[in-house]
Amino acid sequence: MARVQSIARFKIHPGKTEEFKRLSANCMALAKANDTGTIRYDIFMNDDETEALVYEEFESSEAALIHFGNMGENAAAIFNIVDMEGETWGEPTGEHRKSLEEHGVKGLKPFMRFSE
């Protein structure tokens, strides 16, 4: 199984910050309760809370798909109140790759690595 990492950058629509924060908290709670292959799931916001960045790392494409499934209607609601750009790096499998493409997420494959 190959790890997969993603970054999603959100520009939150005016007046939707509190809704974004509520939906994000729901997503975090669902991930903590139900995900099994999520290594990392972090959400960051800029100082004026108009932009957010989500960093995710999964054990595999299968784990990423399970995570996205666990988010359910919360993720769909978030996509309605933000403009999103995303990138995934690693080697997502067919179903995962298709899902990413449907959401306009760019894919990057490994070129060089160094890790300890």
C-alpha positions in Angstrom: 0.0 0.0 0.0 1.3 3.4 -1.0 0.6 6.5 1.2 -1.3 9.3 -0.4 -1.2 12.9 0.8 -3.5 15.8 -0.2 -3.8 19.5 0.3 -7.1 21.4 -0.3 -7.1 25.2 -0.3 -10.4 26.8 0.4 -11.5 30.4 -0.1 -14.6 30.7 2.1 -17.5 32.6 0.7 -18.4 35.9 2.5 -20.6 35.3 5.5 -20.0 31.6 5.6 -17.0 31.3 8.0 -19.1 30.0 11.0 -20.8 27.5 8.8 -17.5 26.3 7.4 -16.1 26.0 11.0 -19.1 24.0 12.1 -19.0 21.6 9.1 -15.2 21.2 9.5 -15.7 20.3 13.2 -18.3 17.7 12.1 -15.8 16.3 9.6 -13.1 16.1 12.2 -15.4 14.3 14.7 -16.5 11.8 12.0 -12.8 11.2 11.0 -11.8 10.6 14.7 -14.7 8.2 15.2 -14.7 6.3 12.0 -11.4 6.5 10.0 -8.9 3.7 10.3 -6.2 4.5 7.8 -6.0 8.3 8.2 -2.5 9.2 9.4 -3.0 12.9 9.6 -6.0 15.3 9.1 -5.2 18.9 9.9 -7.2 22.1 9.2 -5.6 25.5 9.2 -7.1 29.0 8.8 -5.6 32.4 8.0 -5.9 35.2 10.5 -9.1 36.7 9.2 -10.6 33.3 8.7 -11.4 33.8 5.0 -9.2 31.0 3.8 -8.4 27.5 5.0 -6.0 24.7 4.2 -6.7 21.0 4.8 -3.7 18.6 4.9 -4.5 14.9 4.8 -2.3 11.8 4.8 -3.6 8.3 4.3 -2.1 4.8 4.5 -3.6 4.1 1.1 -6.0 5.1 -1.6 -8.5 2.8 0.0 -8.2 4.7 3.3 -8.6 8.0 1.6 -11.9 6.8 -0.1 -13.2 5.5 3.3 -12.3 8.9 4.8 -14.2 10.8 2.1 -17.1 8.4 2.5 -17.2 9.1 6.2 -17.5 12.9 5.6 -20.8 12.4 3.8 -23.1 15.4 3.5 -20.7 17.6 5.5 -18.1 17.6 2.7 -20.8 18.3 0.1 -22.0 21.2 2.1 -18.5 22.6 2.5 -18.0 22.5 -1.3 -21.1 24.7 -1.7 -19.6 27.5 0.5 -16.0 27.6 -0.7 -13.9 27.9 -3.8 -11.4 25.0 -3.8 -8.1 24.1 -5.3 -6.5 20.8 -4.4 -3.4 18.7 -5.0 -2.7 15.0 -4.2 0.6 13.4 -4.3 1.5 9.8 -4.2 0.1 7.0 -6.4 -3.7 6.9 -6.0 -5.5 3.9 -7.4 -8.1 4.0 -10.2 -11.2 4.7 -8.1 -9.4 7.3 -6.0 -7.9 8.9 -9.0 -11.3 9.2 -10.7 -12.8 10.8 -7.6 -10.0 13.3 -7.4 -10.4 14.2 -11.1 -14.1 14.7 -10.6 -13.4 17.3 -7.9 -10.7 19.1 -10.0 -7.8 17.9 -7.8 -4.4 17.9 -9.4 -2.3 14.8 -9.1 1.5 14.7 -8.6 3.4 11.4 -8.8 6.7 10.7 -7.0 9.9 12.0 -8.6 12.5 12.0 -5.8 12.3 11.3 -2.1 14.4 11.5 1.0 13.0 10.6 4.4 14.3 9.3 7.6 
